[in-house]
């Protein structure tokens, strides 16, 4: 809860962080503190109450951001591995050690994400569609969608087909791939662990982030070439038009959660049946007010309508992720 976190002192936050660490790790951290610092933290720890898991996560994020802003040291990978050896179970350490030691280029994949999407697409367009799919699978959906947009249509379709079938990626293979790209993009590397994601899910997220024309063009082509794959991707997607599938209880939950001005703009360019879907789940007065506001606002750019509709879809997906509604056409959970 934000009101609790905002009242916490720095020593209290430090105490919360320490208490959330495994005992062995907390002991190692405390060895680096002075007696006075330890005493201050422990004194403040006694006054902490009402802390949730969410609070701990936010405090940890705050600590990481402050560390990034003030730290200029280059991590010593050998020292890090030695520390991990002491505090991690043997089987977990073995997996991490195997991954980290498998390639010297595992340093900064995030640097690659900072390269302009158009530049990346120009470099990647000369690669095999499977290679491009592997690279895009490791980007966040926004970045991947931007790169895909700049690729030639025929190539983009081939990439999407392969992206949808990706399961696990070998760190060794990805490391070799980045080494090749690094010859054209200086100082490129890897940081952290590649996330495993089902190809179908990733593709659906990516297509949801593209504009409607591009998405429809790709799906239409996939319908021709691989109807089964296309259908599986569509099942994972949820578009503004899919609001028609939602039951009334789900619509009521959406109305509670969505920003009213965003909904107003989204409905301005919506089909009449979707407008009515929302109006019929409002009070008569609320529906009349929204209709009047819609008429009074005048023409709205298509890009603004599409942006608002994507925001509404995002709200719907969040509600579905929380188990509040079912976006497959069933009833809301209670």
C-alpha positions, 0 to 999 in steps of 0.5 A, spaced: 500 500 500 503 506 497 501 510 504 505 505 508 511 505 503 511 513 503 511 513 511 517 509 511 524 511 513 530 509 509 533 505 515 526 502 515 526 500 508 533 497 509 530 493 514 525 490 510 530 489 504 534 485 509 528 481 512 526 479 505 533 476 503 535 469 505 538 469 512 545 467 509 545 473 504 542 478 509 548 476 514 553 477 508 550 484 507 550 486 514 558 484 514 559 490 510 555 495 515 558 498 521 555 497 528 552 503 528 548 502 521 546 495 524 543 498 530 540 503 527 536 498 522 534 493 527 531 499 532 527 501 526 525 494 524 521 493 531 516 499 528 515 496 522 508 493 521 502 492 515 507 491 510 505 487 504 509 483 498 507 488 494 511 493 498 517 489 499 517 489 491 516 496 490 522 498 496 526 493 492 525 496 485 526 503 489 533 500 491 535 498 485 534 504 481 538 508 487 543 503 486 543 504 478 543 512 479 549 512 484 553 506 482 559 507 477 563 500 479 563 495 473 561 488 477 566 483 477 563 476 474 568 472 478 567 475 485 559 475 483 560 467 482 564 466 488 558 469 492 553 465 488 557 459 490 556 461 497 549 462 498 545 458 492 543 451 493 549 447 489 544 445 483 541 452 482 549 455 482 551 449 477 545 452 472 547 459 473 555 458 472 554 454 466 550 459 463 554 465 465 561 461 463 558 459 456 560 465 453 564 472 454 559 476 450 553 475 456 554 483 458 549 487 455 543 485 451 540 491 453 545 495 449 542 492 443 535 494 445 537 502 445 539 501 437 534 505 433 529 500 430 529 502 423 537 501 423 536 494 427 531 492 421 536 494 416 541 490 419 536 484 420 533 484 413 539 480 410 539 475 415 534 468 415 527 469 417 529 464 423 535 468 425 530 474 425 525 471 429 530 468 434 532 476 435 525 479 436 523 473 441 528 476 446 526 483 445 520 486 449 513 486 444 514 494 443 521 494 440 519 487 436 513 490 433 517 497 431 523 492 428 517 488 424 514 494 422 520 496 418 521 489 415 519 488 407 512 485 408 514 478 405 519 478 410 515 480 416 510 474 414 516 469 414 518 472 421 512 471 424 510 464 422 517 462 425 516 467 431 510 463 433 513 456 433 519 458 437 519 454 444 526 454 447 533 458 445 539 455 446 544 461 450 550 458 446 546 459 439 544 466 441 551 468 444 554 466 437 548 470 433 549 476 437 557 476 436 555 476 428 551 482 429 556 485 434 560 486 428 555 491 425 553 494 431 559 496 435 559 494 443 553 489 443 552 484 448 548 480 452 545 481 459 541 477 464 538 471 462 533 470 456 526 469 457 523 463 455 516 465 452 511 461 448 512 463 441 504 463 439 503 468 446 509 472 444 506 473 436 500 475 439 502 480 443 507 483 438 501 483 433 496 486 438 501 492 438 502 493 431 497 498 427 490 494 425 492 494 417 499 491 418 496 486 423 490 484 418 495 484 412 499 479 416 493 475 419 490 474 412 496 472 409 497 467 414 490 465 413 492 463 406 499 459 408 497 456 414 490 457 417 492 452 423 497 457 425 493 463 424 487 460 428 492 459 434 495 466 434 488 469 433 486 465 439 491 468 444 490 475 441 484 480 444 482 486 440 477 491 441 472 488 436 473 482 441 469 486 446 463 483 443 465 476 446 464 479 453 458 478 457 455 483 461 458 482 468 465 483 464 463 489 461 461 492 468 468 490 471 471 494 465 467 500 466 469 500 473 476 500 471 477 504 465 478 511 464 472 515 462 475 519 457 479 514 454 473 510 453 469 516 450 474 517 445 475 509 444 467 509 443 467 515 438 470 510 433 467 504 435 462 500 431 455 501 433 454 494 437 460 495 441 457 502 443 451 499 445 454 493 449 457 499 454 451 503 454 446 497 455 451 496 462 450 503 464 445 507 468 440 510 463 443 517 465 450 515 465 449 512 458 445 519 455 451 523 458 456 519 455 452 520 448 452 527 449 459 528 450 461 524 444 457 528 440 460 534 443 467 532 442 466 533 434 471 529 430 477 525 433 483 523 429 483 515 427 490 515 431 487 517 437 481 513 437 486 507 435 490 509 441 484 509 446 482 503 444 488 499 445 488 502 452 481 499 453 484 492 451 490 493 456 485 494 461 481 488 459 487 484 459 489 486 466 482 484 469 483 477 465 490 476 468 487 478 475 482 473 474 476 478 475 473 477 468 474 471 463 475 474 456 474 467 452 466 469 452 464 466 459 462 469 465 466 473 470 469 470 476 467 471 483 
